[in-house]
Amino acid sequence: MKSSHQIELTAGIFLLLAIAALIFLAVQATDRGVVSGGGYLVTANFTNIGGLKPRAKVAVGGVTVGMVERISLDPDTFEARVVMRISDQFNDLPEDTSASIFTAGILGDQFIGLEPGGSPEPLRDGDRILLTNSALQLEQLITRYMFNTEGDD
């Protein structure tokens, strides 16, 4: 009788630890650790943003420097306009910085990677990033590979 109580107690403790671990992982996965409300805003237009979502991270060299504030459609160019909030501590990014959309892992979230340029002038609040690379879509890559259309025009 005593051993069945020990088994039940051990199973209960194990279950509580598993639930605590799942909660910890959920909090870690959703906590972006970036500034909200502070920093400065910059915009960039992309022809295709894939699955990019608001609150996605913005990174330079793998270091998170900000987050995607909002996404809308530019009524003039019909491109996706992405507004990014960059932390004040990264206020020295050059004005000729380029932006690309990347995927974290094979099935991971999409994020924006910034590549600093060489301009002595920094990006300022309200500036627009002109050099952009849209998201790669798996379907396009498969079609290119299957039909060998990369070099053909």
C-alpha positions in Angstrom: 0.0 0.0 0.0 2.8 2.4 0.9 4.6 1.9 -2.5 1.5 2.8 -4.5 1.3 6.1 -2.6 5.0 6.7 -3.4 4.4 6.0 -7.1 1.4 8.3 -7.2 3.4 11.1 -5.4 6.3 10.6 -7.8 4.1 10.7 -10.8 2.3 13.9 -9.4 5.7 15.6 -8.9 6.8 14.6 -12.3 3.6 16.0 -13.9 4.0 19.3 -12.0 7.6 19.6 -13.2 6.5 18.9 -16.8 3.8 21.6 -16.6 6.2 24.1 -15.1 8.8 23.3 -17.9 6.1 23.8 -20.6 5.1 27.2 -19.1 8.7 28.3 -18.9 9.2 27.3 -22.6 6.1 29.2 -23.7 7.2 32.3 -21.9 10.7 32.1 -23.4 9.3 31.6 -26.9 7.0 34.6 -26.7 9.3 37.0 -24.9 11.1 39.0 -27.5 13.2 40.9 -25.0 13.1 44.1 -27.1 12.1 47.6 -26.5 8.4 48.5 -26.6 7.4 52.1 -26.7 11.0 53.5 -26.8 13.4 53.6 -29.7 12.9 55.1 -33.1 10.8 54.0 -36.1 12.1 53.2 -39.6 10.1 51.8 -42.6 11.0 49.4 -45.4 8.9 48.2 -48.4 9.0 44.6 -49.5 7.4 42.9 -52.5 6.8 39.8 -50.5 6.9 39.5 -46.7 6.0 35.8 -46.6 4.8 35.0 -43.0 6.4 38.0 -41.3 4.2 39.2 -38.4 4.1 42.2 -36.1 6.4 41.7 -33.0 8.9 39.7 -35.2 12.4 40.4 -34.2 14.8 42.8 -36.1 18.4 41.7 -35.9 21.9 42.8 -36.9 24.4 39.9 -37.0 22.0 37.7 -35.0 21.7 40.3 -32.2 18.1 41.6 -31.6 18.0 45.3 -32.1 14.3 45.9 -32.4 10.9 44.5 -33.5 8.4 44.8 -36.2 5.9 47.4 -35.1 3.2 47.1 -37.9 2.7 45.9 -41.4 0.5 47.5 -44.0 0.0 47.8 -47.8 1.6 50.8 -49.5 -1.3 52.2 -51.6 1.1 53.7 -54.1 3.4 50.8 -54.9 1.2 47.9 -53.6 4.1 46.6 -51.6 4.1 45.6 -48.0 5.2 48.5 -45.8 7.0 47.2 -42.6 7.5 49.7 -39.7 10.3 48.6 -37.4 11.0 50.0 -33.9 14.8 50.0 -33.3 16.1 50.4 -29.7 17.7 53.7 -28.8 21.0 52.0 -27.9 21.4 51.1 -31.6 21.0 54.6 -32.9 24.2 54.5 -35.0 23.0 52.2 -37.8 24.0 53.8 -41.1 21.3 55.3 -43.4 22.3 53.0 -46.2 21.5 49.9 -44.1 19.7 47.1 -46.1 16.9 44.9 -44.8 16.2 41.2 -45.6 13.5 38.8 -44.5 14.9 35.5 -43.1 13.5 32.4 -41.6 14.9 31.1 -38.3 15.5 27.4 -39.0 13.5 25.3 -41.5 10.1 25.8 -40.0 10.9 28.8 -37.7 9.5 32.3 -37.4 10.5 34.9 -40.0 12.4 38.0 -38.9 14.2 41.0 -40.4 17.9 41.0 -40.7 19.6 44.4 -41.1 23.0 44.7 -42.9 24.7 48.0 -42.0 26.1 50.0 -44.9 29.0 52.4 -44.9 27.4 55.8 -44.7 28.5 58.2 -42.0 25.0 59.4 -41.5 22.8 57.3 -39.1 19.2 56.2 -39.5 16.8 58.6 -37.8 13.3 58.4 -36.6 10.9 58.2 -39.6 13.6 57.2 -42.2 13.0 54.6 -44.9 15.3 51.7 -45.7 15.6 51.6 -49.5 17.6 48.4 -50.0 15.4 45.4 -49.3 15.3 41.7 -50.1 11.9 40.0 -49.9 11.2 36.6 -48.2 12.1 33.5 -50.2 9.2 31.2 -50.7 9.7 27.4 -50.6 7.3 27.0 -53.5 9.3 29.3 -55.7 12.6 27.5 -54.9 11.1 24.1 -55.7 9.7 25.4 -59.0 13.0 26.9 -60.0 14.8 23.6 -59.2 12.3 21.3 -60.9 11.9 23.4 -64.1 15.5 24.7 -64.1 14.2 28.3 -64.7 16.9 30.1 -62.8 19.1 31.0 -65.8 16.4 31.1 -68.4 14.7 34.3 -69.5 
